[in-house]
Amino acid sequence: MKSLSLQTVLLLLLLSAVATANDRPNIIVIYTDDHGYADLSCQGVVDDVRTPNVDALANSGVLARHGYSTAPQCIPSRAGLLVGKFQSKFGVEANGQSLEGFDRELTIAERLQSAGYITAQFGKWHLGPGPRITDHGFKHVYNQNSGGPFAANIGLDGKDREMGMLPAKAYHIDGCSQAAAAIVDRYKDDPFFLYVAYRAPHVPLDATKKYLDRFPGEMPERRRQALAMLSAVDDGVGLITSTLAKHNLTEKTLIFYIGDNGAPLKIHKRDAPGGGPGWDGSLNDPLNGEKGMLAEGGMHVPFVVSWPGTIPAGQIYDHPISALDVAATAASLAKLETKPGDLDGVNLIPFLSGENKAAPHDALMWRWIAQAAIRGGDWKLLRGGEREYLYNLRSDIEEQHNVLRKYPEVADRLRRKLTTWSETLDPPGLATGPMAPAWIDYYDFYLEGKTPNRVKSPAKAKAKR
């Protein structure tokens, strides 16, 4: 009898563990690159972009109207997303800075891997050497972001290979999508975390004829390229979601679709020949500013969340949320233990499911070199060097009317909160350096309505070609 009771207890414990594992959803993060706020058709801003699969994702869950990245630049925004902590707390404030702090941090992939999740990375990494991605918690790597050789330990079919450089066999956006779908096929019976980081529509603009042909007619060629690259991403979203549906995993999978920062417009959106540096063809409308600014156009990004059966479908969510919330949400759903200070975000599911009607955040805050900003409710305080601006984003999402003098008490309250928060960063303070000439031009043009001296007008640029 005693033996039978022990067996019963062990069986119950095993069943409990299986039930717990089955309760944990798969998690997929789809991350785009220099993707302007306007460029999802579900945003309803422009009529030339076509993203039916991302639209379907939004229709099945939440279109977050006020979703934010952690920085207006690639490397810091990716570091913040993957660690789940504001990147200036571990020394990765901007491109070109040491990644030693990132290397010391636990990524959400490492945390999930320790909980039994299969983890895989696809596309752009930008946080160190491709062959070392496995050091950060990713079991499988398919690091393609161009037409050249790339680091991988799986092939397009999702099968294992020795880590090394793999020649490109597909257009980089398609390759990442196919490899991600293959991993879903391979691990349909296991919990998995996929980080699909498309290098699109970031320059060099390199869409294939298949996608370019979807956008005929008169338009800037750089715009056509951006639309085509985003159409390739949208096809990838469709392939991944159809693969989930094939295995009855749709209601078992939480998907985030987020941009890493706003589009680089270079002020004049020059349709320069070739696909190299310059405007990437994407648009930030109706937001003001661009990549490289803590104005809305720099880090207010496309943001969709879907988990059918858990998050009610067809929502437009207007409370501000952050890419930092991804790691906190994943950790909570995977039942991971975390300590205070490990993660800066919140578990979004109670808010997006309707269980909690409050705003997820009292305030969101940023620092990027010479710039700092805080959004508290509808109010935003923005600093650029010695300049300071206050906007009410409910009535002025375009950041056209600086009401700093009209509401000094609001500015004082936000400034105190931002200053206190900035003391938790490394190094502490509201800025870590001076305004660069390009940022001065941006602030002059977008926020002051001035013509920058150092930026060629479109007419002059055209005459010089």
C-alpha positions as CSV (number, residue, x, y, z in Angstrom):
1,M,0.0,0.0,0.0
2,K,2.8,2.4,0.9
3,S,4.5,1.6,-2.4
4,L,1.2,2.2,-4.3
5,S,0.7,5.5,-2.5
6,L,4.3,6.6,-3.4
7,Q,3.6,5.7,-7.1
8,T,0.4,7.6,-7.0
9,V,2.2,10.7,-5.6
10,L,4.9,10.5,-8.2
11,L,2.3,10.1,-11.0
12,L,0.4,13.1,-9.7
13,L,3.6,15.1,-9.6
14,L,4.4,14.1,-13.1
15,L,1.0,15.0,-14.4
16,S,1.2,18.3,-12.6
17,A,4.5,19.1,-14.3
18,V,3.1,18.1,-17.7
19,A,0.1,20.3,-17.1
20,T,2.3,23.2,-16.1
21,A,4.4,22.8,-19.2
22,N,1.2,22.6,-21.4
23,D,0.0,25.8,-19.8
24,R,3.0,27.7,-21.0
25,P,2.5,29.3,-24.5
26,N,5.0,29.4,-27.3
27,I,6.4,32.9,-27.8
28,I,7.4,34.5,-31.0
29,V,8.9,38.0,-31.4
30,I,9.0,39.4,-34.9
31,Y,11.3,42.4,-35.0
32,T,11.5,44.8,-38.0
33,D,14.3,47.2,-38.7
34,D,14.0,51.0,-39.3
35,H,10.3,50.4,-39.9
36,G,8.3,53.7,-39.8
37,Y,5.0,53.9,-37.8
38,A,2.9,54.5,-40.9
39,D,3.9,51.3,-42.7
40,L,1.4,48.7,-41.7
41,S,-1.9,48.9,-43.6
42,C,-3.8,48.3,-40.4
43,Q,-2.5,51.6,-39.1
44,G,-4.7,53.3,-41.6
45,V,-2.1,56.1,-42.3
46,V,-1.1,55.5,-45.9
47,D,-2.7,53.6,-48.7
48,D,0.3,52.3,-50.6
49,V,1.5,49.7,-48.0
50,R,0.0,46.2,-48.0
51,T,0.5,44.0,-45.0
52,P,-2.5,41.6,-45.0
53,N,-0.9,39.0,-42.7
54,V,0.2,41.5,-40.1
55,D,-3.3,43.1,-40.4
56,A,-4.8,39.6,-39.6
57,L,-2.4,39.3,-36.6
58,A,-3.7,42.7,-35.3
59,N,-7.3,41.7,-36.0
60,S,-6.8,38.5,-34.0
61,G,-5.4,40.5,-31.0
62,V,-4.2,44.1,-30.3
63,L,-3.0,46.9,-32.4
64,A,-1.1,49.1,-29.9
65,R,-1.4,52.7,-31.1
66,H,1.3,53.8,-28.5
67,G,3.9,51.1,-28.6
68,Y,7.5,52.2,-28.0
69,S,11.0,50.9,-28.6
70,T,13.7,51.6,-26.0
71,A,15.9,53.7,-28.3
72,P,16.0,55.4,-31.7
73,Q,18.8,53.2,-32.9
74,C,19.4,49.5,-33.7
75,I,21.9,48.1,-31.1
76,P,20.5,49.6,-27.9
77,S,16.9,48.8,-28.8
78,R,17.8,45.2,-29.4
79,A,19.8,44.9,-26.2
80,G,16.9,46.4,-24.2
81,L,14.3,44.1,-25.9
82,L,16.3,40.9,-25.3
83,V,17.4,41.6,-21.7
84,G,14.2,43.2,-20.7
85,K,16.0,46.0,-18.8
86,F,16.7,49.6,-20.0
87,Q,20.0,49.2,-21.9
88,S,21.7,52.2,-20.3
89,K,21.6,50.3,-17.0
90,F,24.2,47.9,-18.5
91,G,26.2,50.2,-20.7
92,V,24.7,49.7,-24.1
93,E,23.3,53.2,-24.7
94,A,24.2,53.6,-28.4
95,N,25.7,51.9,-31.4
96,G,29.5,51.6,-31.2
97,Q,29.6,51.2,-27.4
98,S,31.1,48.1,-25.7
99,L,28.9,45.1,-25.5
100,E,30.5,43.8,-22.4
101,G,27.5,44.8,-20.3
102,F,25.2,43.0,-22.6
103,D,27.4,39.9,-22.4
104,R,27.0,39.9,-18.6
105,E,23.3,40.1,-18.6
106,L,20.8,37.2,-18.9
107,T,18.6,37.4,-22.0
108,I,15.0,36.3,-22.0
109,A,16.2,33.5,-24.3
110,E,18.5,32.2,-21.5
111,R,15.8,32.5,-19.0
112,L,13.3,30.6,-21.2
113,Q,15.9,28.0,-22.1
114,S,16.5,27.2,-18.4
115,A,12.7,26.6,-18.2
116,G,12.7,24.0,-21.0
117,Y,11.9,26.2,-24.0
118,I,13.5,25.6,-27.3
119,T,15.0,28.9,-28.4
120,A,15.9,30.1,-31.9
121,Q,17.2,33.3,-33.5
122,F,16.7,34.3,-37.1
123,G,18.0,37.3,-39.0
124,K,19.8,40.4,-37.7
125,W,21.6,40.1,-34.4
126,H,23.9,43.2,-34.2
127,L,25.0,42.3,-30.6
128,G,28.3,40.6,-31.3
129,P,29.6,37.8,-33.6
130,G,27.0,35.6,-35.2
131,P,28.7,32.3,-34.1
132,R,28.5,33.5,-30.5
133,I,24.7,34.0,-30.5
134,T,24.4,30.6,-28.8
135,D,26.2,32.1,-25.8
136,H,23.1,34.2,-25.2
137,G,20.5,31.4,-24.8
138,F,19.7,30.5,-28.4
139,K,19.9,26.8,-29.2
140,H,19.3,27.4,-32.9
141,V,20.7,30.2,-35.0
142,Y,20.0,31.3,-38.6
143,N,21.7,34.7,-38.7
144,Q,21.0,35.7,-42.3
145,N,20.5,39.4,-43.0
146,S,21.9,39.8,-46.5
147,G,22.8,37.9,-49.6
148,G,26.3,36.9,-48.3
149,P,27.4,34.1,-46.0
150,F,26.1,34.1,-42.5
151,A,26.4,32.2,-39.2
152,A,24.0,29.3,-38.7
153,N,23.7,26.0,-37.0
154,I,20.6,25.0,-38.8
155,G,19.6,25.0,-42.5
156,L,16.5,26.2,-44.3
157,D,14.9,22.9,-43.4
158,G,15.5,23.5,-39.6
159,K,17.9,20.6,-39.4
160,D,21.1,20.8,-37.4
161,R,24.4,21.5,-38.9
162,E,27.8,22.5,-37.4
163,M,27.9,26.2,-36.4
164,G,29.7,28.0,-39.2
165,M,29.2,30.3,-42.2
166,L,26.4,29.2,-44.5
167,P,26.0,30.5,-48.1
168,A,22.7,32.3,-48.8
169,K,20.3,30.0,-50.6
170,A,17.3,32.3,-50.4
171,Y,16.6,36.1,-50.2
172,H,17.4,36.9,-46.6
173,I,13.8,37.8,-45.6
174,D,12.4,34.6,-47.2
175,G,15.3,32.5,-45.7
176,C,14.5,33.6,-42.2
177,S,10.8,33.0,-42.6
178,Q,11.4,29.5,-44.1
179,A,13.8,28.5,-41.3
180,A,11.5,29.8,-38.6
181,A,8.6,27.8,-40.1
182,A,10.8,24.7,-40.2
183,I,11.6,25.1,-36.5
184,V,7.9,25.3,-35.7
185,D,7.4,22.1,-37.7
186,R,10.3,20.4,-35.8
187,Y,9.2,21.5,-32.3
188,K,5.5,21.5,-32.6
189,D,5.2,19.4,-29.4
190,D,7.6,21.5,-27.3
191,P,7.4,25.0,-25.9
192,F,9.5,27.4,-28.1
193,F,10.7,30.9,-28.2
194,L,11.5,32.3,-31.7
195,Y,13.2,35.7,-32.2
196,V,12.7,36.6,-35.9
197,A,14.6,39.8,-36.5
198,Y,14.1,40.8,-40.2
199,R,16.6,43.3,-41.6
200,A,13.8,45.2,-43.3
201,P,13.3,47.8,-44.5
202,H,16.8,48.8,-43.3
203,V,19.3,49.7,-46.1
204,P,20.8,48.4,-48.2
205,L,17.5,48.2,-50.0
206,D,17.5,44.9,-51.8
207,A,14.0,43.6,-52.5
208,T,13.7,41.0,-55.2
209,K,11.6,41.3,-58.4
210,K,8.9,39.1,-56.9
211,Y,8.1,41.7,-54.3
212,L,8.9,44.8,-56.3
213,D,6.4,43.7,-59.0
214,R,3.7,44.0,-56.3
215,F,4.1,47.8,-56.3
216,P,3.9,49.2,-59.9
217,G,3.3,52.8,-60.8
218,E,4.8,56.1,-60.1
219,M,6.5,56.5,-56.7
220,P,10.1,57.1,-55.4
221,E,12.1,54.0,-56.0
222,R,13.2,53.9,-52.4
223,R,9.6,53.9,-51.4
224,R,8.9,50.9,-53.7
225,Q,11.9,49.1,-52.2
226,A,10.6,49.6,-48.7
227,L,7.1,48.5,-49.6
228,A,8.5,45.4,-51.3
229,M,10.7,44.5,-48.4
230,L,7.8,44.9,-45.9
231,S,5.7,42.8,-48.2
232,A,8.3,40.0,-48.0
233,V,8.2,40.3,-44.2
234,D,4.4,40.1,-44.4
235,D,4.6,36.9,-46.4
236,G,6.9,35.6,-43.7
237,V,4.4,36.4,-41.0
238,G,1.8,34.5,-43.1
239,L,4.1,31.5,-43.4
240,I,4.8,31.4,-39.7
241,T,1.1,31.8,-38.7
242,S,-0.1,29.2,-41.2
243,T,2.5,26.8,-39.9
244,L,1.2,27.3,-36.4
245,A,-2.3,26.8,-37.6
246,K,-1.3,23.5,-39.3
247,H,-0.2,22.1,-36.0
248,N,-3.2,23.6,-34.0
249,L,-0.8,25.9,-32.2
250,T,-2.5,29.2,-32.9
251,E,-4.2,29.5,-29.5
252,K,-1.0,28.2,-27.8
253,T,1.2,30.9,-29.2
254,L,1.8,34.6,-28.2
255,I,3.2,36.7,-31.0
256,F,4.7,40.2,-30.8
257,Y,5.4,42.2,-33.9
258,I,7.5,45.3,-33.1
259,G,9.7,47.8,-34.9
260,D,13.2,48.5,-33.5
261,N,13.0,52.3,-34.1
262,G,11.6,54.8,-36.5
263,A,12.5,55.3,-40.2
264,P,15.6,57.3,-41.2
265,L,14.2,60.1,-43.4
266,K,17.3,62.2,-43.6
267,I,14.9,65.1,-43.5
268,H,14.3,65.4,-47.2
269,K,13.6,61.7,-48.1
270,R,15.9,61.9,-51.1
271,D,15.2,59.2,-53.7
272,A,18.9,58.6,-54.1
273,P,19.9,56.0,-56.7
274,G,21.0,52.7,-55.5
275,G,20.0,51.0,-52.2
276,G,22.7,52.2,-49.9
277,P,22.8,54.8,-47.1
278,G,20.1,57.4,-46.8
279,W,16.3,57.3,-46.5
280,D,15.1,53.7,-46.3
281,G,11.8,54.5,-48.1
282,S,9.7,54.0,-44.9
283,L,7.5,56.7,-43.4
284,N,6.8,57.8,-39.8
285,D,3.6,59.8,-40.5
286,P,1.8,61.3,-38.7
287,L,4.7,61.4,-36.1
288,N,7.3,64.1,-36.1
289,G,11.0,63.3,-36.3
290,E,13.0,60.3,-37.4
291,K,15.5,57.7,-36.3
292,G,18.2,59.3,-34.1
293,M,15.6,61.4,-32.2
294,L,13.6,60.8,-29.0
295,A,10.8,62.7,-30.8
296,E,7.9,60.3,-31.5
297,G,9.1,59.5,-35.0
298,G,12.3,58.0,-33.6
299,M,10.9,55.4,-31.2
300,H,7.1,55.3,-31.4
301,V,6.9,52.1,-33.6
302,P,4.5,49.5,-35.2
303,F,3.5,47.3,-32.3
304,V,1.0,44.3,-32.6
305,V,0.3,41.6,-30.0
306,S,-1.7,38.4,-30.7
307,W,-2.7,35.4,-28.6
308,P,-6.1,34.1,-29.8
309,G,-8.2,32.7,-27.1
310,T,-6.5,34.7,-24.4
311,I,-6.3,38.2,-25.7
312,P,-9.7,39.4,-27.1
313,A,-9.6,40.0,-30.9
314,G,-9.9,43.3,-32.7
315,Q,-8.6,45.7,-30.0
316,I,-7.1,49.1,-30.5
317,Y,-5.0,49.7,-27.4
318,D,-4.2,53.3,-26.5
319,H,-2.2,53.0,-23.3
320,P,1.6,53.3,-23.8
321,I,3.5,50.1,-23.8
322,S,7.2,49.2,-24.3
323,A,9.4,46.6,-26.0
324,L,10.7,46.1,-22.4
325,D,7.4,44.5,-21.6
326,V,8.2,41.5,-23.9
327,A,10.7,39.9,-21.5
328,A,8.6,40.6,-18.4
329,T,5.5,39.0,-20.1
330,A,7.4,36.0,-21.3
331,A,9.0,35.4,-17.9
332,S,5.6,35.6,-16.2
333,L,4.0,33.2,-18.6
334,A,6.8,30.7,-18.4
335,K,6.5,30.9,-14.5
336,L,10.2,32.0,-14.2
337,E,11.5,33.4,-10.9
338,T,12.9,36.8,-11.2
339,K,14.4,39.2,-8.6
340,P,13.5,42.9,-8.2
341,G,15.6,44.9,-10.7
342,D,16.0,42.0,-13.2
343,L,13.3,43.3,-15.6
344,D,12.0,46.8,-16.2
345,G,8.8,45.9,-18.0
346,V,5.4,44.5,-17.0
347,N,3.4,41.4,-17.9
348,L,1.0,42.8,-20.5
349,I,-1.4,39.9,-20.6
350,P,-3.7,41.1,-17.7
351,F,-3.9,44.5,-19.4
352,L,-4.5,43.3,-22.9
353,S,-7.0,40.6,-21.8
354,G,-9.1,43.2,-20.1
355,E,-8.5,41.8,-16.6
356,N,-6.7,45.0,-15.6
357,K,-8.2,48.2,-16.9
358,A,-5.5,50.5,-15.6
359,A,-2.5,51.7,-17.7
360,P,0.4,49.3,-17.6
361,H,2.9,52.1,-16.9
362,D,2.8,55.2,-14.8
363,A,5.5,56.6,-17.1
364,L,8.0,55.5,-19.9
365,M,11.4,57.0,-19.9
366,W,14.4,57.2,-22.3
367,R,17.9,58.5,-22.5
368,W,20.0,58.4,-25.6
369,I,23.3,60.3,-25.4
370,A,22.4,64.0,-25.5
371,Q,18.6,63.4,-25.5
372,A,16.2,62.3,-22.8
373,A,12.4,62.0,-22.6
374,I,9.5,60.9,-20.4
375,R,6.0,60.1,-21.3
376,G,3.5,60.2,-18.4
377,G,-0.1,59.6,-19.5
378,D,-0.8,62.1,-22.3
379,W,2.2,64.3,-21.5
380,K,5.7,64.1,-22.9
381,L,8.7,66.0,-21.8
382,L,11.6,65.9,-24.4
383,R,15.1,67.2,-23.9
384,G,17.8,67.6,-26.6
385,G,21.0,69.2,-25.2
386,E,19.9,72.5,-23.6
387,R,16.5,72.5,-25.4
388,E,13.3,71.3,-23.8
389,Y,9.8,70.7,-25.1
390,L,6.5,69.7,-23.5
391,Y,3.8,68.1,-25.6
392,N,0.3,66.8,-24.9
393,L,0.2,63.7,-27.2
394,R,-3.5,63.3,-26.9
395,S,-4.1,66.5,-28.8
396,D,-0.8,66.8,-30.5
397,I,0.7,63.5,-31.5
398,E,2.6,65.3,-34.2
399,E,4.6,67.3,-31.6
400,Q,3.9,70.6,-33.3
401,H,3.0,72.7,-30.2
402,N,5.5,73.1,-27.4
403,V,3.4,74.1,-24.3
404,L,6.3,74.2,-21.9
405,R,5.6,77.8,-20.9
406,K,1.9,77.2,-20.6
407,Y,2.2,74.2,-18.3
408,P,5.4,74.7,-16.3
409,E,4.1,72.6,-13.3
410,V,3.6,69.6,-15.6
411,A,7.1,70.0,-17.0
412,D,8.5,70.3,-13.4
413,R,6.8,67.1,-12.3
414,L,8.0,65.1,-15.3
415,R,11.5,66.6,-15.1
416,R,11.8,65.5,-11.5
417,K,10.7,62.0,-12.3
418,L,13.0,61.8,-15.3
419,T,16.0,63.1,-13.4
420,T,15.4,60.6,-10.5
421,W,15.2,57.8,-13.0
422,S,18.3,58.9,-14.8
423,E,20.4,58.5,-11.6
424,T,19.8,54.7,-11.9
425,L,21.6,54.6,-15.3
426,D,25.3,53.9,-15.9
427,P,26.6,56.6,-16.1
428,P,23.9,58.6,-14.2
429,G,22.5,61.8,-15.5
430,L,20.2,63.2,-18.2
431,A,22.9,63.1,-20.9
432,T,26.2,61.4,-21.6
433,G,27.5,63.7,-24.3
434,P,26.7,66.8,-26.4
435,M,24.3,67.1,-29.3
436,A,25.9,65.9,-32.6
437,P,25.5,68.3,-35.6
438,A,23.0,66.0,-37.3
439,W,20.8,65.9,-34.2
440,I,20.9,69.7,-34.0
441,D,19.7,69.8,-37.6
442,Y,16.9,67.4,-36.8
443,Y,15.7,69.4,-33.8
444,D,16.0,72.6,-35.9
445,F,13.9,71.2,-38.7
446,Y,11.3,69.0,-37.0
447,L,10.7,70.8,-33.7
448,E,11.7,74.4,-34.5
449,G,10.6,74.7,-38.1
450,K,14.0,76.0,-39.2
451,T,15.9,75.1,-42.4
452,P,19.2,73.4,-41.3
453,N,22.3,75.0,-42.7
454,R,24.1,71.7,-43.1
455,V,21.4,69.8,-44.9
456,K,21.1,70.1,-48.7
457,S,17.7,71.0,-50.0
458,P,16.2,68.4,-52.5
459,A,16.6,70.9,-55.3
460,K,20.4,71.3,-54.6
461,A,20.8,67.6,-54.2
462,K,19.1,66.9,-57.5
463,A,21.2,69.5,-59.3
464,K,24.4,67.9,-58.0
465,R,23.5,64.4,-59.3
